[in-house]
Amino acid sequence: MMLAIRKLFYLLLRLPIKLLVRCKVVADEIINSGQLTTEQPVFYVLRHQSASDVLSLRTACKKANLPDPLAPVNVDGETFSRLLFLEKPKALFNWRKPQKTTAIAQGFELLNAHANNEELDAQLIPANVIWGRTPTKEKNNTNVGALLTDQESPTWLRKFFIVLFLGRHTMVRFSEAISFRHMADKHGSDEASARKLMRIARFHFHRQIIAATGPRLMHRQQMFANLMVNPAIKRVISEEVKNKNITEAEAKKQALAIMDEIAGDYRDVTVRFGERILGWLWNRLYNGIEVNKAERLRNLAQEGHEIIYVPCHRSHMDYLLLTYVIFQQGLVTPRIAAGINLNFWPAGPIFRKAGAFFIRRSFKGNRLYSTIFREYLSLLFERGYSVKYYSEGGRSRTGRLLSPKTGMLAMTIQSMLRGIDRPLTLVPVYLGYEHVMEVGTYHKELSGSQKKGESIFGVIKAIRNLRNYGKGYVNFGEPININQFLNNQVPDWKQAIDPIDPQKPTWLNPCVNVLAQKVMTSINQCAALNGVALVSLILHATENKALTKAELISQLDFFIDIQRAAPYHTELTIPNESGAELLAHVILLNKVTINQDSFGDIISLSESAILELRYYRNNIIHTFILPSLVCRLLERNAKISQDSLLGQTQRLVALLQTDLFLWQSVEDVEHQVLAVCQFLAEKGIVKQSKSGAWSLSSDDDNRAKIRLIAECVNETMQRFAIITSLLGQLAPVKKSELNEKVVAIAQRLSVLNDINAPEFIDKKAQSTLITAMKDHGYIVLDDDDKLVDSSTLSLLKSSVSNLVDIEVLQSIVR
């Protein structure tokens, strides 16, 4: 009888739930990929025994191709409900005693069934139905706000309003299934084990809700009040009064003005509205957004980590895309450090309400500002908010990663010296695009045009020019636990913890520099190869920036195959499409020019496309440096011993590590070089003699295969050749003078050899190589602190000279 009434009740509720509820499904990898086996019985555990939760779960199960939660399950001839509920709803009136669910009894019965049947392995999927993503507030004075944010075992009346107001923002979060077999074997099949299972599920759901909605939300004015009583800020205000001869009221007014300039004003309604707008925008702009390793974020949040997102910075679109992806993964959006240049109307107020806080380009000479900003960042960490900042400090104009700015990382570690309990974890993020909308502006700026400030007119112009930009890529790299990092770098770092006034220890700057390099290296490790970047890399390696269609397809397949055989890193994502499919996609994006003759199609780059596609080439050039070096050495030597091949590659990769943020150790380089050689041998391109020496095969077609990949490293070797040649002529010389001469020669070579590459003549890039050569002992300082060549420079010079065309060497000498 009760079962029939319940079925009727669900039937009557189905229509209003269908009208009021829109379910977003977020599932762990094993469920999302369809790998969960349904051959064994499947059960669901929910937080609340609620009809609206069950019907929403039913909709989500249908989307995820999971069993119907309302269908009964037969286990060894006994019928079970597929649903286990942790709590019943609260009574409408307090005088009624809260009732308990049958979850523990049902769990005990299922564990007991596993004790009696060794082949049984039922799966229990935690299914968390989260109504809205509204965080609870520190001081919630509105009845409606309290009604909606407090969703712990709501009464049926409260649940009615929750469904009414938040139903269209419902998320169903499927977690990895728990094996009843594992529980029975490891913890036993008694009632205590069943209770433990339900406790784990309850804690699991609590963590998920915090991850989805965020910690308690502080009002902006509450933050200001909290900061004004901060000891460090109080002290710097006192110093301002004394040093600038102003009143305390004036100093406090300045402090409040700075807080007002910096602080975000997070509103979940802005985020929800932004999700709809951005969903429409991505569908208009992109053919799809590919997201990889997002489960790392959910695992970190589940384990209680404070997540700090550290992405590369290609475009203003980064702010929107990454925030949108994080929200789509079922996590609360982070507080974003945005440049003060974005604080213009109306974008500034909108960004601020979406969680952005604004940062000036420089803190130099303004102790009040730097102290307030540091303490604001610390407050965010202390309160448990996730944060996102760009360690490059600005957008890359060349497509390569910029040298990191270490200020935010230093302030992050200083925040830890206050004694924050939860672990702080950096998540490097690679953002890639098949089209960056500002790429034309970047080239104008690199050519000498003045950088224009952001404004509403620029936004309107950008909106008018919206078109299909291909695909976007968001790859989450290997997390870096700062606590563990410090334990490895500075074992006694915890001695510097001071909850009131953390000082700047002597180890901070060196440690931050190592961490910054590790972050950038991790971003490059999880790069995404795509058709536009690969086509750009290949065509830029040709003399006339053109290939026949058949040759280009063949080269695309070859470049992809070499990465599959000897990948740059296991985190690298490699396209599944063939070369022909990738090229067809690039042609649809109008990135290349097609000319036809009687022999077929010729794919080439126009003058403007040469500049534009250089950007995407630079996004991935680091992933092909090692195979390019190997092929260059094989091409330039009739026969080369394995030791020489390894030694020269290891030497050059080590010098390029800082410039290109490469990750490989000496051992990794050896492993990858041998993997590349093995691949080339299997393709019949190279052969190894009995003595172990490597050489190219006599087949001209096979030799031609590696010509283009060998050419990818050409410009980098030219930069080395300039430095080694000039140092021999000018030593002893000051570093600044050498750097100026190197840039001047690079500019001359770029004209003579038609190299239209901003990074080739970049002063910072040349300086980085000079510093790397000094760090590795090829350049040393004399008694007057001038640069001179060491005894090992001749070895490097000989190796580099062999890899550079003779015409280029002659141009450098002249």
Number of C-alpha atoms within 10 A of each C-alpha: 5 7 8 9 10 12 12 12 12 17 11 11 14 15 10 12 21 15 10 16 22 17 21 21 21 21 20 17 16 13 19 16 10 12 9 16 13 12 9 13 16 23 23 22 20 23 24 23 18 19 16 22 23 19 20 23 26 17 21 24 18 12 12 17 11 16 16 17 20 15 11 13 17 12 15 11 7 8 10 16 14 19 22 24 19 19 20 18 20 18 16 12 8 8 7 9 9 12 11 12 16 14 20 22 14 18 22 21 17 22 28 18 21 24 18 12 12 10 10 18 22 24 22 21 21 22 27 25 25 25 24 21 25 24 22 20 16 12 12 15 9 8 8 12 14 14 15 21 19 15 16 11 18 20 16 16 10 18 20 14 14 20 21 14 16 20 23 18 18 21 25 22 25 23 22 18 19 19 15 24 23 15 18 21 14 10 15 17 23 15 17 13 19 25 16 14 19 20 14 11 20 17 11 16 22 14 15 23 23 20 26 24 22 22 18 16 21 20 16 15 13 13 17 18 11 13 20 18 11 17 13 18 23 16 13 18 24 15 16 20 16 12 9 9 10 12 14 15 11 13 20 18 12 16 23 17 12 16 23 16 15 23 24 24 21 23 17 19 13 15 23 16 11 18 18 11 11 15 12 11 13 18 12 14 17 17 13 14 17 13 16 19 15 17 14 15 22 22 13 18 21 18 15 17 21 24 24 23 24 23 27 28 26 26 21 15 14 19 19 15 20 23 22 19 18 18 19 16 21 24 23 25 27 23 25 24 23 25 17 15 14 18 22 15 10 12 14 19 15 19 25 22 18 26 23 26 28 23 21 15 11 10 14 8 8 9 15 20 23 19 19 23 24 19 20 22 22 21 17 16 21 17 15 21 21 24 22 22 21 24 23 20 20 18 18 19 23 24 23 23 22 22 20 18 16 19 16 19 22 20 21 19 19 24 25 25 23 19 16 17 10 15 16 25 20 23 24 28 29 26 25 28 24 21 23 20 18 15 22 14 14 20 19 13 14 16 10 8 11 9 11 9 9 13 15 12 9 12 13 10 10 13 11 9 10 12 13 16 18 20 19 22 23 24 25 26 28 18 19 19 16 17 17 14 15 18 12 11 15 13 11 10 16 15 8 16 17 15 12 12 13 16 13 14 11 8 11 17 15 11 17 21 16 13 21 22 19 17 26 27 21 25 26 29 26 26 27 25 21 24 25 24 24 25 26 26 27 21 25 22 20 16 11 10 16 21 19 17 19 15 14 21 20 15 22 22 16 17 22 21 15 18 20 16 14 21 20 27 18 10 20 21 20 15 14 10 13 15 23 17 14 20 22 12 15 21 16 11 16 10 21 23 14 16 12 11 7 5 7 10 15 18 21 24 21 14 10 10 16 19 18 21 25 21 26 28 24 20 26 22 19 23 23 19 23 25 27 24 26 23 27 23 24 22 20 16 15 11 17 19 17 17 12 12 21 19 14 18 24 22 15 19 21 20 22 19 19 19 22 23 22 24 20 19 13 14 10 13 21 18 14 21 23 16 17 21 23 18 19 20 17 11 13 15 22 23 20 18 10 7 8 12 16 22 21 24 15 12 11 10 10 16 17 12 19 24 16 21 25 24 22 26 24 17 18 17 19 22 22 22 25 25 24 24 17 18 20 14 10 15 15 18 19 15 17 11 11 22 22 14 17 28 22 14 20 24 18 16 20 17 10 11 11 10 16 15 19 18 18 19 21 16 16 15 20 24 20 19 21 22 18 19 23 18 12 13 15 21 23 18 17 13 6 9 12 17 21 21 21 13 11 12 19 15 11 17 18 12 18 21 19 16 21 22 13 11 9 17 16 9 14 19 11 7
